Amino acid sequence: MGLFNNATPPALCNLKAVVIGGGTGAPVSIKALLALGVQTSAVVAMADDGGSSGMLREHTGKVPPGDIRKCLIAMAASPDGAWARAFKQRFNYVNDHTLGNLMLTALTDATGSFPEAIRLCEELLDAQGRVYPSTLESVVLKGVTRDGRRLNGQATICASDTALESVSLTPAAPLAYQPALAALRAADLIVLGPGSLFTSIIPNLLVPGVLEAIAASRARTVFLCSLADMQGETWGLTSAELVEALLYHGMRGLLDYVVAHQDPTVARKPGTITAMFEAVGPDTVAPAVPPAPAQQGSIRRVAIDDELAQQIRAQGPQLLIRNLVDPIRPTWHDMNALSEVLEGVLRACPSPQK
């Protein structure tokens, strides 16, 4: 039976979706799913040690709030309302902290509980779904680059001038946050990404119990390939190599769909930089084969062609190729296009049990 040929598609409002990730990628999926009326939750990595989150983590000894804040804002009933805008507000005279990060930190102190702080912020923002940390432990992300160097810390890994081979956590077996596992087990759809593969998505999978919860669910799983490379951690990797890295870190046999972008106007022109990336500016767009080391601020599209598509399909998942680029922000997924492809997958999900 084809992807869009489910004879008795369930009502989308009866389906539960969980987005796994963090950073700027997970909110895109959250908004696309909420626009479809799906019951949406997010499971967020706790390895961030850069920027405002990193400073608060260092000074307070608590888990980083930044990626939780971004997902909370995406969940807000009015994402452009006063509270959501206030949560995003940065104060350059207070170490560039955001109000949302300070609120989460202050409420954690006041209640003695990070989950309770999240719940209170959900109430404040009238969140349309739940946001869960994958662990409440203060974990450190470690990585090994493809040329064998070992890196410590999420911020250092993001700034790597060589793509990553693998990542791990210290401590190696942090306790999973049980409500996050429960959400995964109850899901009809699990969406990985889009976003930073090694620093936002995979760290969640390294928490013991997360992969087991995915396996125990009846969910279809979808990996949303990034549109473009802007960070050293995946610099130069093709769509097939991104999928292989995800499978290597535990998703082998668990991944149902891969969604990749291809501009139909250049689909038959391998190596061509598309007009959407040229819109960023010729000085910031890198060629298909990047220099080594990658220059900070460069952008390259993530390659997909017939050969790479065959490699992805050979690993097991179905491959969905769509034109997904936002015409205004060429490194972002278009919300309508993403909603459409996720709706197709959702309608192929089994009907929820009564």
C-alpha positions, 0 to 999 in steps of 0.5 A: 500500500502506498504512502498516501493510500491508507483506506481509513486514515485516522483523524489527525487530531486523534494522533500523537506526534513527538519531535526529537531535537532542539535548537532552531530545528525542532520548533519548525517541526512543532509548528508544522504539526500543530498547524495540522491539529496533531497532539504534539510533544517535544523531547529535547537534548540537554547537552547545550553548553554555549551562549546564554544556556552555557553561562547559566549552566556553568554558574548554576550547575543546572541543565541548560534551558535554551532549547527548552525555551525555543520549543516552548515558544513554538508551542505557544498558542500565540507565537507572536504574542507578547509573552512569546516575544518577551521570552525571546527578548535578549538583554545585552547588558545582562550577558545577552541572556534571554528572558525565557532562559532567566525565567526557567532558571528562576522558576527552577530555583523557586520550585526546586524542579526543572520539570515544574519550571517548564510546566509553569512556563507552558501555562504562561505561554498557553502551550499547545503541547508538552516539552520534555527534557530527555534527561535531567542530568547535566551531561557533556557531549563528546565527539570524534571527528572523521580525521580522528580528533576528540572534541569535548563540549557541544559548542566545541563540536558545533565549531569543528572544522571537520565533520563528526564520525560519532558522539557520546555522553558523559556520564555514559548512562544518564537517567532518562526523564520518564515522562519523555519516554512515556510520550515516545511510547504513546506516539503515532509519529516520531519526527527527528529534526530538522536541525543539528544532527550530532548536537541536537538530535542524536544526544537524545538517542544516547540517553538509555531508554529512548531508543527502547521507547521508540522501538516499543511504540507503534509510531512511524519515524521520520528523519527530516534532512537538513537543507544546508550545512552551516556548521562544521559538525556535518560539513561536507556530508551528503544526505546519505551520510547523514542518514548513516550517522543516524542509523549508526547511533541506534536508529538502524531498523527503527527509521521508516522515512527520510525526507530530503529536499531537492529543487526540481529545477536543478534536480538533473544538475548535480553540483549546481548551487541552486537559486535559493542558496544564491539568494543568501549571497555569492560571498557566503555560499560555498561550492558543492565540494567545500574547502578544508577547513570549512570557513565559518559562515559558509553555506552549502546545500546537502546533496541528494541525487539518484545515487545517494537516494539509492544508498538511502533506500538500501539502508531500509527507510522510504525516501520522500524527496520534496521541494521544501525550501522557504523562499524567504529564508533559504536555509529553512524548511517551508512550513506549508511544504513540511506540513504537507509531507508530514500530513502524508506520513500521518495519514499512513499511520495506523488508526489509534487504538480505542 
